[in-house]
Amino acid sequence: MKDVIIIGAGIAGLAAGFELHKNNIDFQILETQDRVGGSIETISKDGYLIDTGPQTFSSISKETFELIRNLNIEDSLEEANPSSKKRFVYLNNQLTPIPNGLMEFLKTELLSKDGKITILEDFVIKNIDKEESVEEFFTRRFGREVLKNIIQPFLNGVYAGDVKKLSANAVFPKLKELEEKYNSVLLGFILSQMFSNSFKKLTLCSLKEGMECLTKTLYEKLKNKITLNTQNIEISRAKDFYIVTFKNNNKTINYTTNAILFATPTHKLLDFNYLLPDIYVTDYFNIEYEPISVVVQSINKSKLKDPLNGFGYLCTKEPHRKLLGTIWTSSVFPQRAPQDKILLTSYIGGAHYRKITELSEEEISNLVSKEIAEILQIQDQSSIETIHIKTHHHAIPQYNLGHTEKVKRIEDLMNTNAGLFFTGNYLYGVSINDTIKTSKRITKKIVNFLHESKTSQNNSTENKLEPTYSVFTQVALAVTLLLRATFA
């Protein structure tokens, strides 16, 4: 019998498996695809190194660095070019720098004079003791300019979601905590450690071979515990364990296990809805995902008027604007493109352009090329060459209103000692580091569950050795006495 069966070999499942491996827990990971890593994928093509999913993690990503150290791939770490600290918002037909300090903030053109003064109202605005959308929270405390010109573009790069639906409590929990504790977010920043930390210079990092180096290394470490190309996975509940049946290479394989860890997006989890209470199927695991197309393009450096010094830009919401933003990949990591080329990674879709899933690759390419040519002032749109397009139909889970309650209910289900556990970027954060951290958190629950189960089984075995009646015997005696009483 296995201790744990993990469904899914993305970064969530692999990180969980690695933690179980360190704890000497017997497990098996089942993956329906022919590769591990999920959305983390790196492609080498024509001298370009391309990440079609997550591209970077920050220098404060504690769990990611710990995992890299444990895998002995620290030599693969790559820091971003220092110039990539510059970031821009495309606003009013121009690239406007995002301020990195107080003086830059006072001078920024992202906000008008009135917009900056409105921010100070946060010191006197009363708290509201209820869940708010991101739009409601930032408009109430800082004004619409902050929402439109700073928060909306920022969330384009993180969630690609709708500020009217995203929950401020779920997306910005620390800001809501500051508001509750200090009656002012700004005052909370000043009086807490967050003020000084917010001005620390963070460094972006990746891996020299691309982000897939992380998941490939995990695969090499755990490959005897990973089954790829699994089909028709079925799970049934026995008395106090689970039976998992699936096909692999046209063979039917069965496992028995004490626990199941689902490491899949929630829309795939619903394939196993028969294991879940109805309310979890209809509500708690019914989490919306937004689609995104990742469009990788290149252009000769000679075609640009000015060099691209910075990380890239995010776009404000405009009626005609479909692009969410663009990373200047070869400016961030110069070795990822030929010296005379510029590598661009653009993102399009999200809550405001779900139609992206209906377009052909040629239509997506033309749409992105047109907007990039406009933003970067490239005269000849045809000089932009599209290298690769990857459309993620379920790219990013949306932490919409009610999300924190859903997470609490999912935690309740894991705490019922039923042996069902869940991990993924839909719980406590959408970044790679959040996902790794979540999997570590959930594996601790699993280890505790297994320990308690074994303790309970040992106690049960000891009780059976005592000269007392078993349940079966007691029932038999009760039936005998009933028959005697009836026919006496």
Secondary structure in CASP SS format (residue, H / E / C, confidence):
PFRMAT SS
TARGET T0000
AUTHOR 0000-0000-0000
METHOD secondary structure of the structure
MODEL  1
M C 1.00
K E 1.00
D E 1.00
V E 1.00
I E 1.00
I E 1.00
I E 1.00
G C 1.00
A C 1.00
G E 1.00
I H 1.00
A H 1.00
G H 1.00
L H 1.00
A H 1.00
A H 1.00
G H 1.00
F H 1.00
E H 1.00
L H 1.00
H H 1.00
K H 1.00
N C 1.00
N C 1.00
I C 1.00
D C 1.00
F E 1.00
Q E 1.00
I E 1.00
L E 1.00
E C 1.00
T C 1.00
Q C 1.00
D C 1.00
R C 1.00
V C 1.00
G E 1.00
G C 1.00
S C 1.00
I C 1.00
E C 1.00
T E 1.00
I E 1.00
S E 1.00
K E 1.00
D C 1.00
G C 1.00
Y E 1.00
L E 1.00
I E 1.00
D E 1.00
T C 1.00
G C 1.00
P C 1.00
Q C 1.00
T C 1.00
F E 1.00
S E 1.00
S C 1.00
I C 1.00
S C 1.00
K H 1.00
E H 1.00
T H 1.00
F H 1.00
E H 1.00
L H 1.00
I H 1.00
R H 1.00
N H 1.00
L C 1.00
N C 1.00
I C 1.00
E H 1.00
D H 1.00
S H 1.00
L E 1.00
E E 1.00
E E 1.00
A C 1.00
N C 1.00
P H 1.00
S H 1.00
S H 1.00
K H 1.00
K C 1.00
R E 1.00
F E 1.00
V E 1.00
Y E 1.00
L E 1.00
N C 1.00
N C 1.00
Q E 1.00
L E 1.00
T E 1.00
P E 1.00
I C 1.00
P C 1.00
N C 1.00
G C 1.00
L H 1.00
M H 1.00
E H 1.00
F H 1.00
L H 1.00
K H 1.00
T C 1.00
E C 1.00
L C 1.00
L C 1.00
S C 1.00
K H 1.00
D H 1.00
G H 1.00
K H 1.00
I H 1.00
T H 1.00
I H 1.00
L H 1.00
E H 1.00
D H 1.00
F H 1.00
V C 1.00
I C 1.00
K C 1.00
N C 1.00
I C 1.00
D C 1.00
K C 1.00
E C 1.00
E C 1.00
S E 1.00
V H 1.00
E H 1.00
E H 1.00
F H 1.00
F H 1.00
T H 1.00
R H 1.00
R H 1.00
F H 1.00
G C 1.00
R H 1.00
E H 1.00
V H 1.00
L H 1.00
K H 1.00
N H 1.00
I H 1.00
I H 1.00
Q H 1.00
P H 1.00
F H 1.00
L H 1.00
N H 1.00
G H 1.00
V H 1.00
Y C 1.00
A C 1.00
G C 1.00
D C 1.00
V C 1.00
K C 1.00
K C 1.00
L E 1.00
S E 1.00
A H 1.00
N H 1.00
A H 1.00
V H 1.00
F C 1.00
P H 1.00
K H 1.00
L H 1.00
K H 1.00
E H 1.00
L H 1.00
E H 1.00
E H 1.00
K H 1.00
Y H 1.00
N C 1.00
S C 1.00
V H 1.00
L H 1.00
L H 1.00
G H 1.00
F H 1.00
I H 1.00
L H 1.00
S C 1.00
Q C 1.00
M H 1.00
F H 1.00
S H 1.00
N H 1.00
S C 1.00
F C 1.00
K C 1.00
K C 1.00
L C 1.00
T C 1.00
L E 1.00
C E 1.00
S E 1.00
L E 1.00
K C 1.00
E C 1.00
G C 1.00
M C 1.00
E H 1.00
C H 1.00
L H 1.00
T H 1.00
K H 1.00
T H 1.00
L H 1.00
Y H 1.00
E H 1.00
K H 1.00
L H 1.00
K H 1.00
N H 1.00
K H 1.00
I E 1.00
T E 1.00
L C 1.00
N C 1.00
T C 1.00
Q E 1.00
N E 1.00
I E 1.00
E E 1.00
I E 1.00
S E 1.00
R E 1.00
A C 1.00
K C 1.00
D C 1.00
F C 1.00
Y E 1.00
I E 1.00
V E 1.00
T E 1.00
F E 1.00
K E 1.00
N E 1.00
N C 1.00
N C 1.00
K E 1.00
T E 1.00
I E 1.00
N E 1.00
Y E 1.00
T E 1.00
T E 1.00
N E 1.00
A E 1.00
I E 1.00
L E 1.00
F E 1.00
A C 1.00
T C 1.00
P C 1.00
T H 1.00
H H 1.00
K H 1.00
L H 1.00
L H 1.00
D H 1.00
F H 1.00
N H 1.00
Y H 1.00
L H 1.00
L C 1.00
P C 1.00
D H 1.00
I H 1.00
Y H 1.00
V H 1.00
T H 1.00
D H 1.00
Y H 1.00
F C 1.00
N C 1.00
I C 1.00
E C 1.00
Y E 1.00
E E 1.00
P E 1.00
I E 1.00
S E 1.00
V E 1.00
V E 1.00
V E 1.00
Q E 1.00
S E 1.00
I E 1.00
N E 1.00
K H 1.00
S H 1.00
K H 1.00
L C 1.00
K C 1.00
D C 1.00
P C 1.00
L C 1.00
N C 1.00
G C 1.00
F C 1.00
G E 1.00
Y E 1.00
L E 1.00
C E 1.00
T C 1.00
K C 1.00
E C 1.00
P C 1.00
H C 1.00
R C 1.00
K C 1.00
L E 1.00
L E 1.00
G E 1.00
T E 1.00
I E 1.00
W C 1.00
T H 1.00
S H 1.00
S H 1.00
V H 1.00
F C 1.00
P H 1.00
Q H 1.00
R H 1.00
A C 1.00
P C 1.00
Q C 1.00
D C 1.00
K E 1.00
I E 1.00
L E 1.00
L E 1.00
T E 1.00
S E 1.00
Y E 1.00
I E 1.00
G E 1.00
G C 1.00
A C 1.00
H C 1.00
Y C 1.00
R H 1.00
K H 1.00
I H 1.00
T H 1.00
E H 1.00
L C 1.00
S C 1.00
E H 1.00
E H 1.00
E H 1.00
I H 1.00
S H 1.00
N H 1.00
L H 1.00
V H 1.00
S H 1.00
K H 1.00
E H 1.00
I H 1.00
A H 1.00
E H 1.00
I H 1.00
L C 1.00
Q C 1.00
I C 1.00
Q C 1.00
D C 1.00
Q H 1.00
S H 1.00
S H 1.00
I C 1.00
E E 1.00
T E 1.00
I E 1.00
H E 1.00
I E 1.00
K E 1.00
T E 1.00
H E 1.00
H E 1.00
H E 1.00
A E 1.00
I E 1.00
P E 1.00
Q C 1.00
Y C 1.00
N E 1.00
L C 1.00
G C 1.00
H H 1.00
T H 1.00
E H 1.00
K H 1.00
V H 1.00
K H 1.00
R H 1.00
I H 1.00
E H 1.00
D H 1.00
L H 1.00
M H 1.00
N C 1.00
T C 1.00
N C 1.00
A C 1.00
G C 1.00
L E 1.00
F E 1.00
F E 1.00
T C 1.00
G C 1.00
N C 1.00
Y C 1.00
L C 1.00
Y C 1.00
G C 1.00
V C 1.00
S C 1.00
I H 1.00
N H 1.00
D H 1.00
T H 1.00
I H 1.00
K H 1.00
T H 1.00
S H 1.00
K H 1.00
R H 1.00
I H 1.00
T H 1.00
K H 1.00
K H 1.00
I H 1.00
V H 1.00
N H 1.00
F H 1.00
L H 1.00
H H 1.00
E H 1.00
S H 1.00
K H 1.00
T H 1.00
S H 1.00
Q H 1.00
N H 1.00
N H 1.00
S H 1.00
T H 1.00
E H 1.00
N H 1.00
K H 1.00
L H 1.00
E C 1.00
P C 1.00
T C 1.00
Y C 1.00
S C 1.00
V H 1.00
F H 1.00
T H 1.00
Q H 1.00
V H 1.00
A H 1.00
L H 1.00
A H 1.00
V H 1.00
T H 1.00
L H 1.00
L H 1.00
L H 1.00
R H 1.00
A H 1.00
T H 1.00
F H 1.00
A C 1.00
END
